[in-house]
């Protein structure tokens, strides 16, 4: 039973996809769904997709609470990047 629940959590963690929203012509904000251990790989992949010629990270916010900064979910870290395309 323990392995089944662990497998379910791993599959659930793989379903998290970051989203990018446009701030202005070359600036985007990338919100990462909660990722275990705070990996920034989803942000990097989306930033490379949005800005194929390169990007610069202007701001990075990291928090351990839920996306609404109120409820606490153990083991997940939310990151928000503000990037500018080169």
C-alpha positions as MATLAB code, in Angstrom:
seq = 'XXXXXXXXXXXXXXXXXXXXXXXXXXXXXXXXXXXXXXXXXXXXXXXXXXXXXXXXXXXXXXXXXXXXXXXXXXXXXXXXXXXXXX';
ca = [
       0.000    0.000    0.000;
       2.858    2.334    0.789;
       4.411    1.905   -2.662;
       1.078    2.574   -4.357;
       0.628    5.854   -2.482;
       4.244    6.840   -3.187;
       3.758    6.115   -6.887;
       0.574    8.218   -6.885;
       2.426   11.172   -5.326;
       5.238   10.927   -7.877;
       2.738   10.874  -10.753;
       0.838   13.789   -9.239;
       4.034   15.818   -8.919;
       4.759   15.231  -12.595;
       1.422   16.777  -13.612;
       2.347   20.244  -12.386;
       2.888   22.658  -15.236;
       4.029   26.243  -14.889;
       2.128   29.069  -16.527;
       3.449   32.255  -18.107;
       1.613   35.548  -18.223;
       2.706   38.556  -20.257;
       3.479   41.743  -18.331;
       4.612   43.820  -21.324;
       6.108   43.201  -24.770;
       9.230   41.344  -23.562;
       8.516   40.701  -19.858;
       6.776   37.592  -18.552;
       5.860   36.224  -15.135;
       6.184   32.465  -14.723;
       4.227   30.848  -11.891;
       5.380   27.375  -11.014;
       2.914   24.987   -9.434;
       4.253   23.435   -6.246;
       7.266   21.281   -7.020;
       8.906   18.942   -4.544;
      12.371   20.050   -3.425;
      12.048   23.409   -5.171;
      13.338   22.470   -8.591;
      13.568   25.373  -11.024;
      13.666   23.144  -14.111;
       9.980   23.740  -15.054;
      10.612   27.500  -14.976;
      13.711   27.152  -17.146;
      11.921   24.989  -19.719;
       9.002   27.407  -20.010;
      11.328   30.437  -20.135;
      13.263   28.850  -23.004;
       9.999   28.139  -24.814;
       8.692   31.708  -24.338;
      12.044   33.381  -25.116;
      13.889   31.227  -27.689;
      16.710   33.781  -28.110;
      17.494   33.891  -24.386;
      16.151   35.498  -21.228;
      17.261   37.210  -18.047;
      15.651   36.577  -14.650;
      14.650   39.929  -13.161;
      13.049   38.640   -9.963;
      12.601   35.275   -8.264;
      10.194   34.686   -5.389;
      10.269   31.393   -3.490;
       7.791   30.360   -0.787;
       6.972   27.125    0.946;
       3.281   27.715    1.630;
       0.497   27.015   -0.825;
      -0.169   29.185   -3.854;
      -2.410   31.484   -1.813;
       0.343   31.883    0.850;
      -2.061   30.684    3.542;
      -2.321   26.925    3.701;
       0.777   24.879    4.293;
       1.523   21.842    2.159;
       4.636   19.993    3.248;
       7.328   19.171    0.751;
       6.295   21.556   -2.034;
       7.938   24.842   -2.945;
       6.322   27.481   -5.171;
       8.491   29.776   -7.282;
       7.596   32.822   -9.340;
      10.006   34.246  -11.897;
       9.836   37.573  -13.680;
      11.883   37.295  -16.872;
      12.763   39.595  -19.765;
      13.453   38.250  -23.245;
      16.732   39.324  -24.830;
];
